[in-house]
Structure formats: structure tokens, C-alpha cells
Amino acid sequence: MTLVYIVCKDAVEAEKLSLRLLKKRLIACANIFPIRSLYRWKGKIMNEAENVIIAKTSEKNFNKVVNEARKIHSYKIPCILKIDSSANKDFEKWADKEMK
């Protein structure tokens, strides 16, 4: 199982992207969390409210998820991270079924 961590500008963008990935069966599910992000951008330290998606997918779908996210993401350089993980067999079986 692969987790995809995607930072979005707000909950609306996170939900829109999650729904797009679900409809295309590239992910099995997504969790959306409000976060506070501190980072350097164009020489300034930023302190922003954002939302993060943690999407559950397969290794083979990761690049497709990245490509779809980039199509509609509002950020010039979106944060899209791949996290390799393992899950209980029942969850993995369910997730694989949802991505077919």
C-alpha cells in the first residue's frame, strides 16, 4: 500500500482533488486534515493554514495520482509525497477492489 500526502490551499481544493481521484479509481479513500504550514517561499517565511490529503493507493497508481493532482492543483509546486506503508490484509483487499 502507498500513502500519498498532498498539501492543498484549503478544504475545498482538497475535497475536489480527492473526489476526482476517487472517481477515476486511482485511490481507495482519502482523509482530509486542516494543518498549519511554515515554509520559505521566494525568500520569505510563510505561516499558512492549509489542508492535507492522505490518500490510500497502490504503488502502480502513484504516478497517475501525481499527474491528476498536478492537472488541477492551484500551487505552482505542489507538495505530493509518497509514503510506502503496509496495512492489514482485509483493508488491502478492500482498497484493491475499490481501485479496479
N, C-alpha and C positions, 0 to 999 in steps of 0.2 A: 504494500500500500504506500502511496505517496501523498503527503500533505502539501498543499500549495498555499502559501502565506502571501496574500495580496493586500497592499495598503491602498485605500481609496479616500477621496476627499471628503466623503460624507456617507451617511447610511443609504441615501437614495442611489448613489452610484454603486455602492456595494451590493445592494439588492438587485439592481438592474443587471449587473455583471453576473451575479450568482444565478439569477433566473435564466440568463442567456446560456450559461454553461450547463445548467440542468436540462434545459430544453434540447440542447444539442447532445445530451447524454455523455458529456465529457467529464462530468463529476457525478458522484453518487449523492452528496449532500454538501451543504456549506453552513458554517457558523459565522455570524457577523458580530463583532465586538466593537464598542467605542474605545478609542485609545487616545493617548496624548503622545505626540511625537516631537522630539527635539532633534534637530539636524542642521547641518550647514548647507546653505543654498546660495550660490552666487556671492560668496564672501560674508553672508550674514547668518547668524544663528537664529533658527526658526523655532517656534514653540507653538504647535498647531494641534487642534482637535481633528482627528481623522477616524476612520473605521477600517478594521482589518477583517478580511475574509480568511477563514481556514477551510479550504475545500479538500474533500477526500476524493482521490482519483487513483488511477493506475500509473505505473511507470510509463507505459506506452502512450498514455494520453497527455503526459506533461507538456510536451512541445505544442500540442494542439491547444491546450488551455492557455499557454503563454501567447500564442498567436491570436486567439479570440480575445483575450484580455486587452492586448495592445490595440486591437481594432476600435474599441470603444472607450478605453481608459482616457481620463482627462489629463493625466500627468504626462509631461514630455518624457520623463524617465521613471516609469512606474517600478515600485518595489515588488517583484514577483520571485519568491523564494521556494525552492524545492526542498522538502524535508522527507527523507526516507524514514519509514516507520513500519511497524508491524501491528496487527490487530488480531483480536480473537477470530477464530475461523468462521463463526456464524456471521459476524459483521462483514468480513471479507467476502463471503459468499453472497450476502445481500448486496453489497456495493458492486460487485462484478455484474450481478444481474441487472442492476439499475443503469449500468453504463453500456448495456447492449441494446 
